Amino acid sequence: MLSSPKAELSPWPLKGNVTFYEAAKIEREISQAVQRGVVCFDWQAVEKVDSAAVALALQLQRIAAANHVELSHLHLPQAFLDLADLYGVSDLVTSVQ
């Protein structure tokens, strides 16, 4: 689930679950946000993640690179960090703690 930030420069808050079941909807919404200039996503209110969250973050990195912007993430859940490390992609996701 997503909440639109008050300003494009504010971190975009992700909420609820970021799992296989929600990934397609979330991907459409936040891909459009990246194309509009949102460059930071806040994961603090995310309750559950699975491998789809890692895939989503990598897709966002590709979209950001295509739009020549640097993307960052705040408060990535430990489960996300563990999965990214397991898959060997933790260096590809920019996290600001």
N, C-alpha and C positions, 0 to 999 in steps of 0.2 A: 504494500500500500504506500502511496506517496502523498506528500503534502507540498503544495506549491509554495516556494519561498516568497517573502515580500519583495525582495529585490533579486535580480539575476545574479548579483555578486555575492549574495549570501549563500552559505552551504544549503544544498537541497536536502531536506530531511527524508530519509527512507524510514518506513515504519512497518511493523508487523513482521511477516515472514517473507524471506527472499529465497524461495525454494522452487523446485521444478514446476509446481502447480501454479505459481504466480509469475514465473520468469517471463513468459511471452508478453503479458500485459505490462509488466514493469519495464521491460526492454523497450517497448514502443514509446512509453511515456518519457523515460529518461534519455533515450536516444534523441528525441526531439528537443529535450532540454539542453543537451550538449550542443546540438546544432544551433540553438538560440544563444549559446554563450555561457551556460552554467558550467563551471569548471571544478566544483567541489561538491561532494556528496557526503552527508553525515549519516552514519550507520548506527548512531547511539540508540535509537528506539527500535532497532531490528531485534526481533525476538528469536528467530530461528533462521539458519542458513544451511544450504547443502551445496553440492558441487555446481548447481545452476547459478548460485551467487558468484562463484569464481568465474564461470564462463561469462556471466553478465558483465562483471568488472573488466574482463579482457576485451569484450566487445565494445564497451565504452571507451577503453583506451584506443582501440582502432578507429573509432569514430572521431575521437578527440584529435588523434594524429592526422586524420584526413582533413580536419578543419583547422589544423595548425595551432592547437591549443594544448596546454599542459593540464592534465586532469589530476585531481587529488581526492583522497578519501579521508574522512575523519572518523575516529572511533570504530574502526573495523572490529567486528566480534572476534574473540579468540578462536572460535570454531572456523571462521573464514580464514584467518591467518594459518591455522593448522592445515586446512585443506590446500591452500595455496602453496605452502611449504611441501606438503606431501606430493603435489603434482609438479613441483619444481618451477613454479611461476611467480613466486613471491616477489622477485625482483622486477616483475613487469607491472605490478600494481603499486602506485605511489600512495603511501599512507602517511598522513600527518597526524601525530598523536598529541 
